[in-house]
Amino acid sequence: CSSTNVSMNGPMWVGPLHDVATLEAMADLADEWSWKETRPLLETMVAEADPRLPPYFVHTHDLARAAGVSPPKRDLIMETLRAKGHLAVRSHVERDGIKTDADVRTCVEAAREGAAETLRRGEIKRAEKEA
């Protein structure tokens, strides 16, 4: 290849990222040693270890951009995906990342629905304050 515009990626690991038994043992140790701030990360990693999930995650801002909306909260997109029957967990790699078995089109629609729900909730809060 003689082009200077070549981008190299890899190697890419697509196997399991975590061993659930090891993570659970680490969580037990974290409790024993009073490392309370460590448990949420370990719980996230256990959820990510579900073999039904793909080896990648989607970013909420990318989904919102594709949907043409302001980014809704990550958890609202995950709730929407779960309501549609999909798996959805947060990523430990990226704060606004979601690992899901849903296809990209469904994820974009969930972002659109999440943005609409965010607006609806904001309108309810404004109405409550005015009352």
C-alpha positions in Angstrom: 0.0 0.0 0.0 1.6 3.3 -1.1 -1.0 5.6 0.5 0.0 7.9 3.4 -3.5 7.9 4.7 -3.4 4.5 6.3 -4.8 3.9 9.7 -3.8 0.8 11.6 -5.8 -0.8 14.4 -5.2 -3.8 16.5 -4.7 -6.3 17.6 -8.3 -6.4 18.8 -9.4 -8.7 21.6 -12.9 -10.0 21.1 -12.9 -12.7 23.8 -14.2 -12.3 27.3 -12.8 -9.3 29.1 -13.5 -10.4 32.7 -13.7 -13.6 34.7 -16.8 -13.3 36.8 -15.6 -15.5 39.7 -12.5 -13.4 40.0 -14.4 -10.2 40.0 -16.9 -11.5 42.6 -13.9 -12.6 44.8 -12.4 -9.1 44.4 -15.8 -7.6 45.4 -15.8 -9.7 48.5 -12.3 -8.5 49.4 -13.3 -4.9 48.7 -16.1 -5.3 51.2 -13.8 -7.0 53.7 -11.2 -4.2 53.4 -13.9 -1.5 53.4 -13.1 -0.3 49.9 -16.6 0.9 49.3 -15.7 2.9 46.3 -14.4 -0.2 44.5 -17.6 -2.3 44.6 -19.6 -0.3 41.9 -16.8 -0.7 39.4 -16.5 -4.4 40.0 -20.3 -4.8 39.7 -20.2 -2.9 36.4 -17.5 -5.3 35.2 -19.5 -8.3 36.3 -22.5 -7.1 34.3 -20.3 -6.5 31.3 -19.0 -10.1 31.4 -22.4 -11.3 30.2 -21.4 -13.5 27.2 -24.5 -12.4 25.3 -23.1 -8.8 25.0 -20.8 -7.8 22.2 -17.2 -6.9 22.7 -17.8 -3.2 22.0 -19.9 -0.4 23.4 -21.9 2.5 22.0 -21.4 6.1 23.3 -24.6 8.1 24.2 -23.3 11.2 22.5 -22.8 9.4 19.2 -26.3 7.9 19.4 -27.8 11.4 20.2 -25.8 12.9 17.3 -27.2 10.2 14.9 -30.7 10.8 16.3 -30.4 14.6 15.9 -31.2 15.2 19.6 -29.4 16.4 22.8 -27.9 13.5 24.6 -30.2 12.0 27.2 -28.8 10.4 30.3 -27.1 7.1 29.8 -29.5 5.3 32.2 -32.5 6.6 30.4 -31.3 5.1 27.1 -30.6 1.8 28.9 -34.1 1.8 30.4 -35.5 2.3 27.0 -33.4 -0.6 25.5 -34.4 -2.9 28.3 -38.1 -2.0 27.8 -37.7 -3.1 24.2 -36.3 -6.5 25.4 -32.6 -5.9 25.0 -29.7 -6.3 27.3 -28.1 -3.0 28.3 -25.4 -2.3 30.9 -23.0 0.5 31.4 -19.4 0.3 30.2 -16.5 0.5 32.7 -14.4 1.9 29.9 -16.4 5.1 29.2 -18.7 6.9 31.6 -21.4 7.4 28.9 -20.8 4.1 27.2 -23.5 1.3 26.9 -22.9 -2.3 26.1 -26.1 -3.8 24.5 -27.2 -6.5 22.2 -29.5 -4.1 20.4 -28.5 -3.0 16.8 -27.4 0.5 16.1 -30.8 1.6 14.6 -32.5 0.5 17.8 -29.9 2.3 20.0 -30.4 5.6 18.0 -34.2 5.3 18.4 -33.7 4.7 22.1 -31.6 7.9 22.3 -34.4 9.8 20.4 -37.0 8.4 22.9 -34.8 9.2 25.8 -34.4 12.8 24.7 -38.2 13.1 24.3 -38.6 11.7 27.8 -36.1 14.1 29.2 -38.1 17.0 27.7 -41.3 15.6 29.1 -39.8 15.3 32.6 -38.5 18.8 32.4 -42.0 20.1 31.5 -43.5 18.3 34.4 -40.9 19.8 36.8 -41.5 23.3 35.5 -45.3 22.8 35.9 -44.8 21.6 39.5 -42.7 24.6 40.3 -45.3 27.0 38.9 -48.2 25.3 40.8 
